Amino acid sequence: MSLTKTLTATATCLLSCILIYDHQTVEFEAYQSETRQPKTTKIVLSTKKSTSSVDLPAFTKLDNLKSIEVLDQRLTSKPSGSKVDYIRETLVKTNLKYPYLKIKESFIHNPLTDELEEKEALIYSANQLIVSHMSTNSSTSDDFSEEQIFEVAENVFLVSLNEATLDSVDDAIASKAGNPAYHFVEPNYLKSIGSVIPNDSNFSSLWGMNNSNDVDIDAPEAWQIQTGSSEVVVGVIDTGVSYTHPDLNDNIWTNEGETGTDANGKDKATNGIDDDGNGYIDDVYGWDFYNNDNDPDDDNGHGTHCAGTIGAEGNNNIGVTGVTWDVKIMPLKFLGGNGSGYLSDAIAAIEYATNMGAEMTSNSWGGGGYSNAMHSVIADAENNDILFIAAAGNSRLNSDTSPQYPAAYNLSNIISVAAVDRYGNLASFSNYGKSSVDLGAPGVSIYSTWINNGYRSISGTSMACPHVSGAAALLLSSKPNASASEVKSLLLSNTHSLASLTGKTITGGFLNINNSIRALADNDDTTYKAADLLSPTNGADLSGSEVVFSWNEGQNINNYELLVGSTLGGSEYYNHLGSELSISVQGLPTDGSVIYVRLISHTDASTLQNDYSFTAFESLLPPLASKLTSPSSGTRIMSGTTTFKLDDGHRINYNWIYIGTSRGSHNYYGGPAYNGSISVNMTIRSKYVYVRAWSYTEENKWIYKDYRFRSNRTSTNASYSQITSPVSGSIIKQNRKINVRWANAQNVQRTYLSVKTKKGFAYRGYVSGTRKSVKIPKDAGYVKIRLYSRINGRWKSQTKTYEVH
């Protein structure tokens, strides 16, 4: 039967009732007052044969909310095949964005204390699923109506169920188990900032940066070498960031695609148009995924505190300083003012950071079980060379056996951070793990920025995490081309050993940015390596007036310059600058003279070169591979359709082309290039696009050339579908049907239509074809038609407004 209970911060409630489940009778008593919470809740189970009484920990989940209404509850004793003794399931209604939640708690018996202890607590939406298909061509609407579906990331959908019960989500997941059409179906877990331990002392110095007993990260020593760079972007995924705070405002990221003026002279920041085509309108300072708007301001304080530790402006005579004085912080809000948020919004925030150019994200939150969708989106960040730095959690648990996500996902780009106090002790609240938590960092009584232009001292692994994020940003300031794995290795290989972390973390050490940045400086002279000519070999005899020169990539090289001349460094025969790894040079002499070649490698720091010499003789010209003529060298390839063109080569029968994310791969395209041309529609997720042009010669052999192009990892600014009827300026009659018509743009994947009046929405939902009939109600006032088009994985929209008479 149903149990209803309202809990508030000021109410006193004494409750006793009977629950029936699996032929067991359960008596549940709970007490809450203004001053205290009980340590245990008495549960009495009785069957026909016996009656027993057990004490379970009291229900304290979500106690940061103003009110909770318990709608239903169920207790299971000794589930068959389980290693737990009791499972308590509770259905509640909250004041969250998605109000209906299920809390599933499991308890085990501790023989040492003879008490029942909580083993795990999973909290997730009671009427939502996270769904992904095995094929992106599959339609979620095969099983759910279009009104139930919302796409939160590429091929990841949030699906709303018809009702919220204790079994709605679990039954829906079980019904899809084994269905080959689905990649995964899972709950929409609730995430939170965890237990933040407040400290109201007047602690106003940053002991984590510099401490008299040397339990600190040695920041002042590191600042002798580097203080930061505005080129480094850190996504702070949290409760938002107070981006007008005087100690943060100069270090806040801005979206260049939403700044300046548009073609109509309007300010892009406020014109109501998705100017950069990323699916978010006027996202100048990031995005608020909790409220689905473009204002990621902080209404809690937690995210602003983390941002200050990462990058509060240094040397500005006010407040505090971050680990890095100069940085760009990208505010990404998915947690509400109460510190809680949903898996679906966290996924969208991580994808946004990946697509918009963040080098890393700082994640001081956790909770919920293992999520395939979350794992997938963090793995996508890993593929794009983006660090994911995460708080280990504040539950005093061994993460090796009781993992807290997202810190515990087994991905190489994740750094999991425990909290340490100013005396070098592992914080009493901190999670730990010899094989799952990487290192410790300052996390107790940490002073930093707060909302309302303030400052505050609080504690938690949430405070340790941004110390590591700031340190990673400082390393990238010194070496912008460093990979995520290189930054992680520098941080973990140069910690300061602490006895309290031995056997508790992978490194057994405490963050030390000075050690890391000096290790980077010591090794920097071996970072770059010049490209070396592979063919022809140095000193060889050249045959014919056309020769193909090819070389390796070198190390951390931006582009290459090839000089071919009659003197060393001369270029009268050929001079070319580009990213290609092979070049065909024609018109060389064949009189036995010496030909000199200089291969110059351009890096961020300097230029490197290798010199070669050859002797030229006349002979039969060998087959020459076809050369890519379009896109031209230096072109940045964007998501969308790109046409690749080849010339005819020499003594070539036909051509084949590979296009992929690594040299020789063909995950974007692999096949014939008829007439030397092929158009490929791609969604770019990698830093580079590699092209291998294969040529089959008259001698029945394959030869090839390799090319590399940089990508911008964002969608092409494709045109969107256009509303054609009613035409602009039309006057619509009330209480009549109108025919909305539109012309689809190229590559439209999905279309969504909303028709809004003064009285509300007359229609909204996914549509097919190019028309929809909609009835306009009486007293409509106006009609606003907005047509959304999903093109190349991003939403674009057009809006028209009409008068109603």
Stockholm file with secondary structure:
# STOCKHOLM 1.0

chainA/1-805         MSLTKTLTATATCLLSCILIYDHQTVEFEAYQSETRQPKTTKIVLSTKKSTSSVDLPAFTKLDNLKSIEVLDQRLTSKPSGSKVDYIRETLVKTNLKYPYLKIKESFIHNPLTDELEEKEALIYSANQLIVSHMSTNSSTSDDFSEEQIFEVAENVFLVSLNEATLDSVDDAIASKAGNPAYHFVEPNYLKSIGSVIPNDSNFSSLWGMNNSNDVDIDAPEAWQIQTGSSEVVVGVIDTGVSYTHPDLNDNIWTNEGETGTDANGKDKATNGIDDDGNGYIDDVYGWDFYNNDNDPDDDNGHGTHCAGTIGAEGNNNIGVTGVTWDVKIMPLKFLGGNGSGYLSDAIAAIEYATNMGAEMTSNSWGGGGYSNAMHSVIADAENNDILFIAAAGNSRLNSDTSPQYPAAYNLSNIISVAAVDRYGNLASFSNYGKSSVDLGAPGVSIYSTWINNGYRSISGTSMACPHVSGAAALLLSSKPNASASEVKSLLLSNTHSLASLTGKTITGGFLNINNSIRALADNDDTTYKAADLLSPTNGADLSGSEVVFSWNEGQNINNYELLVGSTLGGSEYYNHLGSELSISVQGLPTDGSVIYVRLISHTDASTLQNDYSFTAFESLLPPLASKLTSPSSGTRIMSGTTTFKLDDGHRINYNWIYIGTSRGSHNYYGGPAYNGSISVNMTIRSKYVYVRAWSYTEENKWIYKDYRFRSNRTSTNASYSQITSPVSGSIIKQNRKINVRWANAQNVQRTYLSVKTKKGFAYRGYVSGTRKSVKIPKDAGYVKIRLYSRINGRWKSQTKTYEVH
#=GR chainA/1-805 SS CCCCEEEESSCCEEEEEEEEETTEEEEEEEEECSSCCCSEEEEEEECSSCEEEEEEECCCTTTTSSEEEEEEEEEEESCTTCSCSEEEEEEEECSSSSCEEEEEEEEEEETTTTEEEEEEEEEEEEEEEEEEESSTTSCGGGTSCGGGEEEEETTEEEEECSCCCSSHHHHHHHHHTTCTTEEEEEEEEEEECCCCEEECSCCCSCTTTCCTTSCSCCHHHHHTTCCEEEEEEEEEEESCCCTTCTTTGGGBCCCGGGSSBCTTSCBTTTSSSCTTCSSCTTCSSCEETTTTBSCCCCSSSHHHHHHHHHHCCSSSSSSCCCSSSEEEEEEEECBCTTSEEEHHHHHHHHHHHHHTTCSEEEECCBCSCCCHHHHHHHHHHHHTTCEEEEECCSSCCBTTTSCCTTTTSCCTTEEEEEEECTTSCBCTTCCBCTTTCCEEEECSSEEEEETTTEEEEEESHHHHHHHHHHHHHHHHHHCTTCCHHHHHHHHHTTCEECGGGTTTSSSCEECCHHHHHHHHHHHGGGSCBCCCEEESCTTCEEESSCEEEEECCCBSCCEEEEEEESSTTCCSSEEEEESCSEEEECCCCCEEEEEEEEEEEECSSCEEEEEEEEEEECCCCCCBCCCEEESCTTCCEEEEEEEEEECCCBSEEEEEEEEESSTTCCSSEEEECGGGEEEEEECCCSSEEEEEEEEEETTSCEEEEEEEEEEEEEECCCCCCEEEESCTTCEECTTSEEEEEEECCTTEEEEEEEEEETTEEEEEEEECTTEEEEECCTTCCEEEEEEEEEETTEEEEEEEEEEEC
#=GC SS_cons         CCCCEEEESSCCEEEEEEEEETTEEEEEEEEECSSCCCSEEEEEEECSSCEEEEEEECCCTTTTSSEEEEEEEEEEESCTTCSCSEEEEEEEECSSSSCEEEEEEEEEEETTTTEEEEEEEEEEEEEEEEEEESSTTSCGGGTSCGGGEEEEETTEEEEECSCCCSSHHHHHHHHHTTCTTEEEEEEEEEEECCCCEEECSCCCSCTTTCCTTSCSCCHHHHHTTCCEEEEEEEEEEESCCCTTCTTTGGGBCCCGGGSSBCTTSCBTTTSSSCTTCSSCTTCSSCEETTTTBSCCCCSSSHHHHHHHHHHCCSSSSSSCCCSSSEEEEEEEECBCTTSEEEHHHHHHHHHHHHHTTCSEEEECCBCSCCCHHHHHHHHHHHHTTCEEEEECCSSCCBTTTSCCTTTTSCCTTEEEEEEECTTSCBCTTCCBCTTTCCEEEECSSEEEEETTTEEEEEESHHHHHHHHHHHHHHHHHHCTTCCHHHHHHHHHTTCEECGGGTTTSSSCEECCHHHHHHHHHHHGGGSCBCCCEEESCTTCEEESSCEEEEECCCBSCCEEEEEEESSTTCCSSEEEEESCSEEEECCCCCEEEEEEEEEEEECSSCEEEEEEEEEEECCCCCCBCCCEEESCTTCCEEEEEEEEEECCCBSEEEEEEEEESSTTCCSSEEEECGGGEEEEEECCCSSEEEEEEEEEETTSCEEEEEEEEEEEEEECCCCCCEEEESCTTCEECTTSEEEEEEECCTTEEEEEEEEEETTEEEEEEEECTTEEEEECCTTCCEEEEEEEEEETTEEEEEEEEEEEC
//
